[in-house]
Amino acid sequence: MGSITENKYLHEVAITAIIVRNGKYLITRRSANKKRFPRMWTVPGGKLETNDYISLPKDTTDYWYNVLEKVLRREVKEEVGLDILNIVYVTSLATIHSDGNPSLVISCLADYQSGEIILKPDETDDFRWVTLEEAKTFQLIDGIYDELAMAENQRKGIKTEWQRS
């Protein structure tokens, strides 16, 4: 766990999408070969890398904008073959993985725009479009169901912070 004390500001950053289509949410099952949470159900997303913006021209004198949105669109396209729009913030979560790396995840809600599901088998081996009620029957990574419940509330105009449902 030495890496945490070396630079307390350095986190792996990931962003995830709760994608809604016709009132249902996309959940995906992580492949058996995944190091973290193999064969558990989750929502699509991925990690931010400096390469995601460093080669692009800055939007202002000092900053790149819409970085997380661009990463999320790319990751969703790569992971499940879909295009999304109307990305909005839902919640954030953090952990320190067993390898000692601190990780920050930004959870978002997004609308399905277009495309058909195409899975990358080394990443994800199954998917379902589910209602909030149906999601309860899947072995979701702990916390994901509560995020789906938040997203459902948000779609009804009810804003909440994460809590155990």
C-alpha positions as CSV (number, residue, x, y, z in Angstrom):
1,M,0.0,0.0,0.0
2,G,3.0,2.3,-0.3
3,S,1.8,3.9,-3.5
4,I,-1.0,5.7,-1.6
5,T,1.4,7.5,0.7
6,E,3.8,8.4,-2.2
7,N,1.2,10.6,-3.9
8,K,-2.0,11.0,-2.0
9,Y,-3.5,13.0,-5.0
10,L,-3.0,10.4,-7.6
11,H,-6.0,8.2,-8.4
12,E,-6.9,5.9,-11.3
13,V,-10.1,7.6,-12.7
14,A,-12.9,5.6,-14.3
15,I,-16.3,6.7,-15.6
16,T,-19.3,4.5,-16.1
17,A,-22.7,4.9,-17.9
18,I,-26.1,3.8,-16.8
19,I,-27.6,3.7,-20.3
20,V,-31.3,4.0,-20.5
21,R,-33.4,2.8,-23.5
22,N,-37.2,2.5,-23.5
23,G,-37.2,2.7,-19.7
24,K,-34.7,-0.1,-19.3
25,Y,-31.1,-0.1,-18.2
26,L,-28.1,-1.8,-19.8
27,I,-26.2,-4.2,-17.5
28,T,-23.2,-6.2,-18.6
29,R,-21.4,-9.3,-17.2
30,R,-17.6,-9.0,-16.8
31,S,-15.7,-11.8,-18.4
32,A,-14.3,-14.6,-16.2
33,N,-10.7,-13.5,-17.0
34,K,-11.1,-10.1,-15.5
35,K,-8.9,-9.4,-12.5
36,R,-11.5,-7.3,-10.7
37,F,-15.0,-8.6,-10.2
38,P,-15.0,-11.5,-12.7
39,R,-18.4,-12.7,-13.9
40,M,-20.2,-10.0,-11.9
41,W,-22.8,-7.7,-13.5
42,T,-22.1,-4.0,-13.8
43,V,-22.6,-1.1,-16.2
44,P,-20.2,-0.2,-19.1
45,G,-17.4,2.2,-18.7
46,G,-13.6,2.6,-18.5
47,K,-10.5,4.4,-17.3
48,L,-9.4,7.9,-18.2
49,E,-5.9,8.0,-19.6
50,T,-3.8,11.1,-20.3
51,N,-3.7,10.0,-23.9
52,D,-7.4,10.8,-24.0
53,Y,-6.7,14.5,-24.1
54,I,-3.0,15.3,-24.2
55,S,-2.6,15.2,-28.0
56,L,-5.7,17.4,-28.5
57,P,-5.7,21.2,-28.8
58,K,-6.8,22.8,-25.5
59,D,-10.3,24.3,-25.4
60,T,-9.1,27.3,-23.4
61,T,-5.7,28.7,-22.7
62,D,-5.1,26.1,-20.0
63,Y,-7.7,23.4,-20.1
64,W,-9.3,20.6,-22.1
65,Y,-13.1,20.4,-21.6
66,N,-15.6,17.5,-21.9
67,V,-12.8,15.1,-21.2
68,L,-14.9,12.6,-19.1
69,E,-17.7,12.8,-21.6
70,K,-15.4,11.9,-24.5
71,V,-13.9,9.0,-22.6
72,L,-17.3,7.7,-21.7
73,R,-18.5,7.9,-25.3
74,R,-15.4,6.1,-26.5
75,E,-15.5,3.4,-23.8
76,V,-19.2,2.6,-24.3
77,K,-18.6,2.4,-28.1
78,E,-15.6,0.1,-27.6
79,E,-17.2,-2.0,-24.9
80,V,-20.8,-2.5,-26.1
81,G,-21.0,-0.8,-29.6
82,L,-23.5,1.9,-28.7
83,D,-23.6,5.6,-29.1
84,I,-24.9,7.6,-26.2
85,L,-26.1,11.2,-25.5
86,N,-27.3,13.5,-22.7
87,I,-24.6,12.4,-20.2
88,V,-25.3,13.6,-16.7
89,Y,-23.7,13.0,-13.3
90,V,-25.2,10.5,-10.9
91,T,-22.6,9.9,-8.1
92,S,-19.0,9.1,-7.3
93,L,-17.3,6.2,-5.6
94,A,-13.8,5.4,-4.5
95,T,-11.9,2.3,-3.4
96,I,-8.4,1.1,-2.8
97,H,-8.0,-2.1,-4.8
98,S,-6.2,-5.2,-3.5
99,D,-3.1,-4.1,-5.5
100,G,-3.0,-0.9,-3.5
101,N,-4.1,1.4,-6.3
102,P,-6.7,4.0,-5.3
103,S,-9.6,4.3,-7.8
104,L,-12.2,7.0,-8.3
105,V,-15.3,6.1,-10.3
106,I,-17.7,8.7,-11.7
107,S,-21.1,7.3,-12.4
108,C,-23.3,8.9,-15.1
109,L,-26.7,8.4,-16.6
110,A,-26.9,8.6,-20.4
111,D,-29.6,8.0,-23.1
112,Y,-29.2,5.4,-25.8
113,Q,-28.6,7.1,-29.1
114,S,-28.0,4.4,-31.7
115,G,-26.2,1.1,-32.4
116,E,-26.6,-2.6,-31.7
117,I,-24.8,-4.3,-28.8
118,I,-21.5,-5.8,-29.8
119,L,-19.5,-7.2,-26.9
120,K,-15.8,-7.5,-26.6
121,P,-15.6,-11.1,-25.2
122,D,-12.3,-10.5,-23.3
123,E,-14.1,-7.7,-21.4
124,T,-17.8,-8.6,-21.3
125,D,-19.5,-11.8,-22.1
126,D,-23.2,-11.1,-21.6
127,F,-25.7,-8.2,-21.4
128,R,-29.4,-7.5,-20.5
129,W,-31.7,-4.5,-20.7
130,V,-33.5,-4.6,-17.4
131,T,-36.0,-2.6,-15.3
132,L,-34.9,-1.6,-11.8
133,E,-37.0,-4.5,-10.4
134,E,-35.4,-7.0,-12.8
135,A,-31.9,-5.7,-11.9
136,K,-32.4,-7.1,-8.4
137,T,-32.2,-10.7,-9.7
138,F,-28.6,-10.3,-11.1
139,Q,-25.3,-10.7,-9.3
140,L,-24.4,-7.0,-9.5
141,I,-21.2,-5.5,-8.1
142,D,-22.2,-4.2,-4.7
143,G,-23.5,-0.6,-5.0
144,I,-24.6,-0.8,-8.7
145,Y,-28.2,-1.5,-7.8
146,D,-28.2,1.6,-5.6
147,E,-26.8,3.6,-8.5
148,L,-29.6,2.3,-10.8
149,A,-32.1,3.3,-8.2
150,M,-30.6,6.8,-8.1
151,A,-30.7,7.0,-11.9
152,E,-34.4,6.0,-11.9
153,N,-35.1,8.8,-9.3
154,Q,-33.1,11.2,-11.4
155,R,-35.2,10.4,-14.5
156,K,-38.3,11.3,-12.4
157,G,-36.7,14.6,-11.3
158,I,-35.8,13.4,-7.8
159,K,-32.1,14.2,-7.0
160,T,-30.5,12.1,-4.3
161,E,-27.1,11.2,-3.0
162,W,-26.1,7.6,-2.9
163,Q,-27.5,5.5,-0.1
164,R,-28.1,1.8,0.4
165,S,-31.5,1.0,-1.2
